[in-house]
Amino acid sequence: MTLASPSHPNPPLSPIHTSNADSTSNLRTVSLLAMCLLALAVGLMTGVGAVALRGLIGLFHNISYNGIFSFIYDANISEGPSPFGAFVFLSPVVGGLIVVYLVQTFAPEAKGHGVPEVMDAVFYKRGNIRWQVAVVKSLASAMSIGSGASVGREGPIVQIGAALGSAFSQGIRLTSSQKITLLAAGAGAGIAATFNTPLGGVLFALEILLPEVSNRTFLPVVIATGTATALGRVLIGPDPAFIVPEIHFVADSIFGPFEAITFVLLGVVCGIAAWAFIRLLVFMEDGFPKLTDNPYVQNLIGMSAIGAMMVVMMRTFGHPYVDGVGYGVIQSVLNHSMTSVGLLALLFGLKLLATTISLGCGASGGIFSPSLFLGAALGAAFAGLMNTVMPGHAVTLPSAAIVGMAAIVGAGTGGVMTAIIMIFEMTRDYAIIVPVIVSVAIAAGIRRLLIDETIYTIKLRHRGHRIPKERHVNLFLVKHARDIMEHRFVVTTTGTALKEVIAGERTADLSAIVVERNGHIVGLIPPRSGLWREAGLNPEITVDSFMEKRIVLARDVDSLSTVFARLRRHRAGAAIVFEGNHRPLTKDLVGIITKRAIADTIIDSYDD
C-alpha cells in the first residue's frame, strides 16, 4: 500500500490494498465419516495416554514416598506414614525443581492446570497445540502429583488428549474448525478414560471447550470418549472412581424440610468456597512472581511449604493427607470412616492452601481432583455440623460429601452439567441426583454473583483473552479478524475531494475509505453506494463530511466475538484491522471488517 504524502494538498489516491494469498489454502476438510474415524484414533491414543499417566504417577509416588520401584498405586487407599519419615519433606521440593526444569526448558504451556491453555488454543490459536506438550505435560504432571504437589490428574490428561488431537490434526493439515473438534475430542476422551466417565467426558468437551454443538462436533467427541473409556476399562478396570456404600437414607425422604434446607445451605456454602478457591488461586499465581523472578526459587518456596504440611500432618494424624490427588481422603469420607467435623474442616482449609500454593509456585496438575477433595471435606463437615444441631435426620456425611463434590466442581469450573453427570458416574449413586442438581445450581449462582469468571477463564482474562460465556452454536466465534476481513480498501487524507477518491471505482459498491492525517487514522467511511451519487451532485465535497470519527479498531488476531462486541458498543458499520500491538498507524492497516463480511461468514459456516 502506497501512502500519499501529507504535504500534498490533494494527494493521489492510494491504490486498492491487496494481501498475500491465504496461508490456509492448502488445508483440507474431510467428511463426517472421516472425522469419526480420526476421532476413533484420537480416542485410542488418549486412552493409552491416560493409562500411561496413571502408571507414571504411581512410579514417581512409590519412589518418592515409599522408596520402591513400582507402577502399581491405588490412590483411593490411604497408605499411612512414609518410611522416609520427616525426610519426606524433600519429596515435593526435589520433584518440584525437576518439574520447573521440564516446563521451562521444553514446554512452558505445561505449567499450571492445563485446561485454560486448551481453551486458549481453541479460541485464540486456531486449535494449535504443540505435540511436545503431550510429552512434557505427562512427565511434569506425573512428577508433580507423585512427589506430593497438591494437584489433580484431570487437567494434565485434558491437555495431553487435546495436544494429541491437535498434533494429529496438524499432521494431516485439517482446517481450524475440524482441528478444534478433534482437540476437544481428545480432551473429553482424556477425562473419560482417567475417571471412567464417558458421559462426563462428552459434556466436558461440549460445555467447557467446544464453541459449536452439532453432529459434526458431537459425533467425533462421543466416539473418542467412548473409545478411550472402553480402552481404559480394559487396561485399568471397570470400577467407578469411588466406591460408595449402600446409601444411608431412604430415597423418598431426601427432601424433607430439614434435608431441603441442608442441601440448599450446602449449595450456598460451596458457592462461597468455589469463589474463595478462585480468588486464592489468582492471589497465589500473581503473588509468587512478585517474590522473585526466578521460577526455581518460587517453586522451592512453595514446595517447601507443601513438604512442611506433609510432615506435620503425618506426625499428627499418621498420613500427610494434603499431597497428590487426595482420593484416599474422599474414599474415607464416603466409607464413613472419617467423621470428625474438626478434622474435615482442617483438611478443607489445608487442601485449599496446598493446591493454590502448588499451582501458584509452578506445579503442573489439575484442579478437578482438589475440587472433589474440597467438596467432600466441606460437605461432610457441614453435614456433621447440621446433624449436631438437629440429630436423627437423613443427611449423612457420605451423601453430603457427594453433593459437596459436585457443587464445588460445578461452581468453580462453570461446567454445571459436567459436574452433575460426572459425580453420578464416579459414584454410580442415582438416589442423590436431585440434591446434587439443587446444590450445584445454587453454588454456581452464588459463585457467579461473587465473581463472573470461572477458575479456568480467569487466568485467560489476565492475558486479555476473553472466552465467550454464552456460546453461539457456530464455529465462526473462533475465527479471527484476519479470517473474514476484506482486503480491498482505499486510503486517503483529510480534505480530499470525494470525486477523487471514487474516481477509480467502477461500480456503486465502493470499497471502504480510510481517512488519515500525517500517518494517523482519523476516520472511516464504510462501503455505501450513496457516495457515488453524492460525488456527482457535489463534486468538491470532501471525505471529511462522510467519515465516522468513532473508529472501531481490531487487531488481526482478535477473535470475532471481541470484534462483534466493539461494533455493537460503538454501533459502527465497519472495523479497521491492523497488525501489531501498538497504536496503529496507516502503514499497519491490513483489512476492513464490514457487516457484509460478517454476514457472509455466518452464512458460510452453516451446513445445509
N, C-alpha and C positions, 0 to 999 in steps of 0.2 A: 504494500500500500504506500503510495506516494503522498505525503502531506504537503499542502500548499504553504508557501511562505507567509507568515503572519504580516510581513511588511507590505505585501502587495494589496492594494486597495480592493481589487476584485480578482482574487486568486482563481486560477483554473480549477476546474472540478477534479477531485481525486478520482482515480479510476475505481471501478467496482472491485470490491475486495473478494479474493478467492483464496482458498486454503488448500493444503496438500490433500491428497486422497485419504480417505478414511482408512486408518490403520487396521480397522476391524473387518475390512472387506474380505479377508481370506478366512474368516471364521465360518464354522458350519452349524447348521441347525438340523438336528436329527428328529426322526419321528417319535411319537409317544411310545411305540413298542420298543424302539431302540433305547429310549431313556429308561424304560423299565428294566431292560437287560443290563444297562450300565449301573442302575441302582442296585440290582442284584449283586453285581461285582463289588460295588462300594460297601454293601452290607456285609459281604463275606470278609472283605479287608478290615472293616471296622470291628466286626466280631472277633477276629483274630487279634486285632489291636487291643480290644478291651480285656481279653484273656491274658495277653502278654503284659499289660499294665498291672493287672492284679498280681501276676506272678512276680513282677519286678518289685512291687510294693512289699510283697511277702519276703522276698530275698533281702531287701535293704532293712526291713524291720527286724528280721531274725538275726542279721549280722549285728546291727547297732544296738538292739535291745536284749537279745537272748544269747548273742555270741555264738551262733551256729549258722552253718551254710545250708539254707533250705528255702525252697519256693513255697512251701505249704504254710498257709497262715489264714486262720479264721478270725476275721476282725470282729465277729459278734461275741467272742469269748474273752472275758477279762482274764489276763494271764497272771496277774499278781506282780510282786516286785521283780525288778530286773536283777539278774545275777551280778551285774556291774555295780550295784548299789548306788552311791552318790555320784560315781563316775559317769552315770547315765546322763548327767548334766552336759557332757561333751558331745553326746549324740546329735542333738539338733544344731549345735554350734558348728561341728565339723561338716555335717550334712548340708547345712545352710551355705557354707562357704563354697562347697562343691557346686551347689545349685547356682549361686551367683556367677561362678566361672562359666558354667554351661550356657546360661542365659546371656550374659554379657558378650561372650565370645561368638556364639553361633546363632542365637535367635532371641533378640530382645522381646519379641512378641509373646514368648513363652512365660514371661513374668506375670504373676498375678493369677486371677481366677479364670481366665481363658474366654468365657462367654462374651464379654464386651469386645474382645478382639475379633471374634467371629461375627458379631453384629456389625462391627465397623467394616469388616470385609464385605458384608452383604450390601450395606448402604453407601459405602464410600470407596471401595476398592474393586468394584465390578466382580466380586466373588473370588478375588485372587488371594490365596494363602500359599506361602512357600512350602514345598514338601519338607524342607528341613525342620519346620515347626513340629511336624508329627513326631520326628525322632527326638528332638531336643525336649519337647513337652513331655514325652513318655519318660525319658531319663530324669529330667528335673523334677517332675511331679512325684514320680516313684521315690526318688531320693528325699524330697521334702516330707512326704507322708510317712515313709518308712523310718526316717530318722527322728520324727517327733513333731514336726510342724503341725499346727492345728488347722489343717485344711482338708478338703474333700477330694474325692476322685472323679466327681461328675464333670467339673469344669475341664480338667485335663482330657477326659475321653471325648467331650464335646469338641474341643479344639483339635484333638487328634483325628476324630472322624471327619470333621469339617475340612481339615488340611488334606486328608486322603481324598475326599470327594473333589475338592478344588484342584489338587495336583493332577488327579486323574482326568478331570475335565480340561485342564490346561494342556495336558499332553496330547489330547485328541482335538484340541482347538475348538471347543464348543463356544457358542455365544454366551454373553454375560448372563442372560436370563436362565439358560439351561445349566450354566456353571453354578449359579446360585441355588438352583433346585437340587443338584447333586451335593453341593456343600451342605445344605440343610438336611438332606437325606443322610449324609454321613454323621452329622451332629445328632440327629434323632436316633440313628442306629447305635451310636455310642451310648447314649442314655439308656436305651432299651436293653442293650447287652449287659451293661455293668450293673443295672438294678433289676434285671429280669422283668421289665415293664414295657411291653410293646406298645400299648395304648398311650402310656405316658410319654414314650419317645416320639410318637406321632404328634401328640398335642404340643409337646415342647417345640418341635420344629415349626408347627403351624402358628402357635401362639407367640413365640418369642422371636423367631428368625424370619419366616417367610413373609414377604410383602403381599403375596397373592395366594388365594386358596381356590384351586381349580383342579380339574382332572390332570392337567399337565404338571402340576406340582404335587398334588395329593398322592397320586398313584405311585410315583417313584419313592416318595417318603415312606409309604406303607410297605412297599416291597423291601426297601433297605432295612427298616426297623424289624420287620418280620424275619428276614434272613438272619440279621445279627442276633436276634433273640433266640431263634432256633439253634444257631451255632453255639451261642453262649450256654444254652441249656444242655447241649451235648457235652461240651467241654468242662463246664463248671457244675452243672446240676440244675434240676427243675425247681428247687425250693425257692420260695419268696425271699426277699431280702431280710425280713424279720419274721420270726415265728411268734404268732400271737396266740396265747392260750384261749380256751373257751371264754367267750365274752362274759363279763361278770354282771351283766344286768339283762333283764328281760327287754326285748326289743320294743314292745308296746308301752313300756314305762319310761322310755328315753326322754320324752318331752312332757314330763310333769312340770308343774310350776317351778320347783326348785331346780330341776335339770335344765329347763329352758333358760332360767336366769343365769345359771352357772356357765353354760356354753356361750351365751351372749356376752357375759362379762369376760370370759376367757378370750373371746374374739377381740374385745377392746384391748385387753392386756397384751395380746400377741401383736396387735397392730402397733401399739406403742413400742413394743420390743423390736419389731421389724424396723421402725423408724430409728430407734437407738442404734441398731446394728448398722444401718446405712450411714448415719452421721458419724459414728465412731470409726467406721472403716475409712471414710473420707478424711477424718482427722488424722488417722494413722498414716494413710498414704501421702497426705500432704506434709505431715509432721516429720517423718524420718528424713526426707531430703533436706529439711531445714537444719537438722542436727549436724549433718556433714554431707559433702558432695560425693564421698567415697562409698560406693554401694557395698563394698565388703565390710566396712566399718558399720554401716547401717544394719546389715544383716547380723553382724556379730553382736550388736547391742540388743536387737530384737530376739534373736535365738538364745542369747544368754538368759533373758527374762523367761522364755519358754522352758529352758532347762531347769532354771531355779524352781518354777512352778511344779515341774515333774518330780523333782527331788522332794520338795516339801509335801506334796500330795502323797507320794509313795511312802514316805516315812510316817505320815499321819494316818492315812487310810489304807495303805497296802497296795495302792495302784496309782499310777500317775494321772489317769482319767482325762486330762485335757489334751493329750497328744493324739495325733492322727485323726482318723475319721470319726472315732468315738462311738462306733456301733455297739461296742460292749456295754456301754452305759445305757444306750437305748434299749437293748435287749434285756438288760437287768430291770429296767423300769417296766417293760412290757411283761416280764415274768413275775412282777410284783415282789421282786427280791430287793428292790431299792425303794424304800418308802419314807425315809426321813425327810421331812419338809426342809429342815435346815441344810442338810447335805445337798439336796436337789437345788435349792436356791443358790448355794455356794457354787455348785458346778455350773449353773447358768451364768453367773457373773464371771467366773474364771474362764469359761469357754468363750464368752463374748470378748474378753480381753485377749485371750490367747489367739483366737482366729484373726482378729483385726491387727494385732501386733505381727503375726506371722505374715499376713499379706502385705502389711504396710512396710515391712523391712525387706521384702523381696522374695518371699517364698513362692513356689509355683504349685497351685492347687485350687480347688473349687470352694464355693460357699454353700453348696446344696447340703452336703453331709453335716457341716457345722450347724446349718439351719435346722436340720432334723434333730440334732442333739439339743439345741436351744429350745426347740418346741417341745420335745419330750420332757426335758427337765422342768421347764416353766409350766407346762400343762399339768404334770404330776404334782408339782409343788402347789399349784393353785388349787387342784382338787383336794389335796391333803388339808390345805387351809380351810376350804369351804366345808369339808366333812368334819373338821374340828368345831366349826361354828354350828353346823346342823348335821349331826351324825345319822347314819341309817338310811341314806338315800342312794340312788342308783349310780351316781357319778363315781366311778372307781379311778384309781390312779392310772392304770393302763389305758382306759378309754379316754381320759383327759389328755394323756400323753399323745395318743394318736391324733386327736383333734388339734392339739398344740403344734405338732409337727406339720400338719397340713396348713395351719393358719400362718405360721411364720414363713414357710416356704412360699405360699401363695402371695402373701403381703409383701415380702421382701423382693421377690423376683418379678412380680407382676403377672406371673403365669398361674392365674387362679384355677382354670380348668385343669391345667397340668398337675398342679398340687393335689387337687381332689382325686383325680384318677390315679396318679402315681401312688398316693398313700394307700388307696384301696388295693392296688396291685401288689404293693410291697407287703401288705399285711393280710390280704385276702379276707378282710373282715367287712362284709357289706352291712352288717347291722348298725354300724355307726356312721353311715354315709350322710344321713340328714344332719346330725350335729356338725359334721365336718363341713358341709356346704354352708350352713348358717355362720359358723365361726370364721371360715375363710372369707366369706363375703364381708363380714363386719370388719375383720382385721385389715383386708385390702382397702376398704373405705376409710378406715381410721388412718392408715399409713398415707393414703393419698391426700387426706386433709392436712397432714403434718408436713409432707414433702411430696412433690409431684413426681420426682424421678424414682426409679427402682434401683436396686443395688447393682444392676447391670448397666443401666443407661446413664447413671450419674457420673461414672468415670468418663464416658464419651462426651458428656456435656462440657466437662472441663477442657476438652480438646476443641470445643466449638462444633462438635459433630452431633447434630440433633437427630434422634431416632423418632420417626413418627409414632405416636401412641395409638392413633386411630388409623389402622391400616386400610387403605383402599384395596379393592380386590383387583389389583393390576400391578404388573411389574414396572410400569413406567416411573414409579416413585424412586426406583433405584438408579434410574438413568441420571446422567449429569447434564449440566447446561450445554456442554460441548456436543452432546449426542443429538440434540434437536435444534441447535441454533442455525439460523440462516446465514450463509456466508456472503451473501450479496448485500452490501450496504454502501452508502455514499457518505463521504466525509467532506464537509465544507466549513468555512469560517463564518463568524458572525458578520452581518452586514451584506452578505452575498445575496444578489437578486435571485428570487425563486426561479425565474426563467432560465438562468444559467445552470442551476442545479439539475433541473429536469430536462435539460436540452438533450442529454444523451439517452434518455429513456424513450422507448418507442411505444409503450403502452401506458394505459392509465393506471396499471397496477405498479406503482412506483416502489422502488426499494426504500428501506428506512434511511433517513437522513440524520447523521450525527453532526452536531454543530460544535465547533471547538474555537477556543481563543487562546493564542500563544501556547498551543500544545495541550491545553487542558479542556476536558469535555464540559460544556456548559448547557447542553440541551439535546433533545432528541425529538425528531418528527417521525412517528410511526408511519408505516405504509398507509396511504389513504388516497383514493382516486380523485378526491375533490381538489387536490393541489393542481392537477393538470388544467382544469377549467379556470382556477383562480389565477394561474400564471398567464393565461390568455387575456383575462379581463384587466388585470393589474400587472403589467409587465415589470414594473420597478419594485414591487413589493418584495421585502426581504424575508429570509428564512426566520428571522427573529420573531416575526409576527405569528408563527405557527408552532414554534418549538415548545416542548414541555420542559420546564425548568426543574421539576421534581424528578430527578433522574433515578431510575432503578438500575443498580449495578449488580452484576453477578460474576463470580469467578468461574472460569471454565470447568472447575472441578466441583462446584456447588451442586448438591442434589436438587432435583426438580421440586421436591417438597419445600426446600428453602426458597427457591425462586418463586414458586407459586405464592408462598406466604408474603413475600415482599411486593409482588404485583398486586395482590389483594389489599395489603395495607396501604399502599400508595394509590390504589385504583388507577394503575397505569396500563397503557396499551402495549407496551413492549419493554424489554430489558436489554441493556448493553452488556455484552460478555467480554471479559478481558482475561489476560493471563497474568499470573503473579499474585503476590500477597500485599503489595504496596498500593498506595493511592494511584489509580490508573491514569495514565496519560493517553493521548490519542494513539500513540505508537503501540500501545498494549492491546488495542481492540482486536478481537478475533471473530466476532459474530453478533447477531441480534436474535433475541427470542421474541417472537410475536405470538399473538393469540392464535393466529392461523397455524403456526408451527406446533403449538401446544395441542390444538385440536387434532392435527394430523397424527401426532404421536399417540394420543389416546385412542384414536380410531384404529390406527395400525396395530396397536397392542392387543386388540380383541380378536378372539378366534370366531370363526363362523359357527 
